Amino acid sequence: MAILEILHFPDPRLREVTEPITVFDEALSRFIDDMFDTMYDAPGVGLASTQVGDTRRVAVMDCSEDKSERIVMCNPRILWAEEDEVVDEGCLSVPDHYDRVTRATRLRFAAQDRDGTEYEMDAEGLLAQCVQHELAHLDGGLYIDKLSRLKRERIRRKLAKAAKRDSAKAD
């Protein structure tokens, strides 16, 4: 078990666009296991590779109460989405900040599992929201991009201040 470092906004690595996965090997499988360990430890319901400084196109999710429904999305894409609604959203890379954003309530996505096997899945509610959130990360986006410039700047300043305070405590 390895807990990876979760990057925080405004780290520029969060803006990197991921590269498609072409090699499905033991190293990728170990990385996926480390992503799940990191996500559960945080705790969160989803984690994208960019959030831990990796540019492979992979994200993991588990929206179940008992942490029993692990979903691995390699090279994911949304096939269709419908019924937008405004929902509360947060992010492990934007700690202690939540806001309301618009997300589709239902969608279908296609992806590959850790072995490269292609699959399609329908998602609704929290899982649909999580799929959209993690795909945005894989494309270099953050949920706060849906907020006003003023709100984003306020969040950036607050996180910078907290990082400076945490750095001073560590010294």
C-alpha positions in Angstrom: 0.0 0.0 0.0 1.4 3.4 -1.0 -0.3 6.7 -0.3 0.4 9.1 -3.1 0.7 12.9 -2.6 -2.5 14.7 -3.7 -1.7 18.0 -5.5 -3.5 21.1 -4.5 -4.7 24.0 -6.7 -3.0 26.1 -8.1 -0.3 23.4 -8.8 0.2 23.6 -12.6 0.4 19.8 -12.9 -3.3 19.7 -12.3 -3.8 21.5 -15.6 -1.9 18.8 -17.6 -3.9 16.9 -20.2 -3.5 13.2 -19.9 -2.1 10.7 -22.5 -4.1 7.6 -23.5 -2.9 4.4 -21.9 -1.5 1.9 -24.4 0.3 -0.5 -22.0 -1.7 -2.4 -19.5 0.9 -4.0 -17.3 1.7 -4.8 -13.6 3.1 -1.3 -13.1 -0.2 0.3 -14.2 -2.1 -2.2 -11.9 0.1 -1.2 -8.9 -0.5 2.5 -9.7 -4.2 1.9 -9.8 -4.1 0.1 -6.4 -2.1 3.1 -5.0 -4.7 5.5 -6.4 -7.5 3.6 -4.6 -5.5 3.5 -1.3 -4.9 7.3 -1.6 -8.5 8.0 -2.4 -9.8 6.0 0.5 -7.2 7.5 2.9 -8.1 11.1 1.8 -11.1 10.2 2.1 -12.8 10.7 -1.3 -15.0 9.0 -3.9 -12.9 9.6 -6.9 -9.3 10.3 -7.9 -7.7 11.1 -11.3 -4.1 10.5 -12.2 -3.4 14.3 -12.6 -4.3 14.8 -9.0 -1.2 12.7 -8.0 1.1 14.2 -10.7 0.7 11.4 -13.3 -0.3 12.0 -17.0 -1.7 8.6 -17.8 -5.4 8.7 -18.6 -6.8 6.9 -15.6 -9.2 7.6 -12.8 -10.6 5.5 -10.0 -14.0 5.9 -8.2 -16.0 4.2 -5.5 -19.3 6.0 -4.6 -20.6 3.1 -2.4 -21.2 3.5 1.3 -19.2 0.4 2.2 -16.3 1.0 -0.3 -17.2 -2.2 -2.3 -17.8 -0.8 -5.8 -14.4 0.0 -7.2 -14.5 1.4 -10.7 -11.3 1.8 -12.8 -11.6 4.1 -15.9 -8.7 3.9 -18.3 -9.1 6.1 -21.4 -12.7 7.0 -20.5 -15.1 9.0 -22.6 -18.7 10.1 -22.1 -21.1 8.7 -24.8 -24.1 10.7 -23.8 -25.4 12.8 -20.9 -28.7 14.3 -20.0 -30.8 16.1 -17.4 -28.6 18.8 -16.0 -29.0 19.9 -12.4 -27.1 22.1 -9.9 -25.2 20.0 -7.3 -22.8 20.6 -4.5 -19.3 19.6 -5.4 -15.8 19.5 -3.7 -12.4 18.2 -4.7 -9.5 16.6 -2.9 -7.2 19.0 -4.9 -9.2 22.0 -3.6 -9.5 21.1 0.1 -12.2 22.5 2.3 -14.0 24.3 -0.5 -17.4 23.3 -1.9 -19.6 25.1 -4.4 -22.6 24.5 -6.6 -22.0 23.5 -10.2 -24.1 22.1 -13.1 -23.7 18.4 -13.9 -25.7 15.9 -15.9 -27.7 13.6 -13.7 -27.5 10.6 -16.0 -24.9 9.5 -18.5 -23.3 6.5 -20.3 -19.5 6.2 -20.5 -17.0 3.9 -22.1 -13.6 3.0 -20.7 -11.1 0.2 -20.3 -10.4 -1.6 -17.0 -7.0 -2.2 -15.6 -6.4 -5.1 -18.0 -7.4 -3.1 -21.1 -10.8 -4.7 -21.5 -13.3 -2.3 -22.9 -16.7 -1.7 -21.2 -19.6 0.7 -21.1 -21.6 1.7 -18.0 -24.6 3.8 -17.2 -24.3 6.2 -14.3 -26.7 8.4 -12.4 -26.7 10.7 -9.4 -23.4 10.8 -7.5 -21.7 8.3 -9.8 -22.6 10.4 -12.9 -21.3 13.5 -11.1 -18.1 11.7 -10.2 -17.5 10.5 -13.7 -17.8 14.0 -15.1 -15.6 15.4 -12.3 -12.8 12.9 -12.9 -12.9 13.2 -16.7 -12.5 17.0 -16.3 -9.4 16.3 -14.3 -8.0 14.1 -17.1 -8.6 17.0 -19.5 -6.7 19.4 -17.2 -9.9 20.9 -15.7 -11.1 21.5 -12.2 -14.7 21.9 -10.9 -13.8 25.5 -9.9 -13.4 26.3 -13.6 -17.2 26.4 -13.6 -17.2 29.2 -11.0 -16.7 32.9 -11.5 -13.1 34.3 -11.8 -13.6 36.1 -8.6 -14.5 32.9 -6.7 -11.6 31.0 -8.2 -9.2 33.8 -7.2 -10.5 33.9 -3.7 -10.0 30.1 -3.4 -6.5 30.3 -4.8 -5.6 33.0 -2.2 -7.1 31.1 0.6 -5.2 27.9 -0.3 -1.9 29.8 -0.8 -2.3 31.3 2.6 -3.0 27.8 4.2 0.0 26.3 2.4 2.2 29.1 3.7 0.9 28.6 7.2 1.4 24.8 7.0 4.9 25.3 5.7 5.7 27.6 8.6 4.4 25.0 11.1 6.7 22.3 9.4 9.8 24.4 9.9 
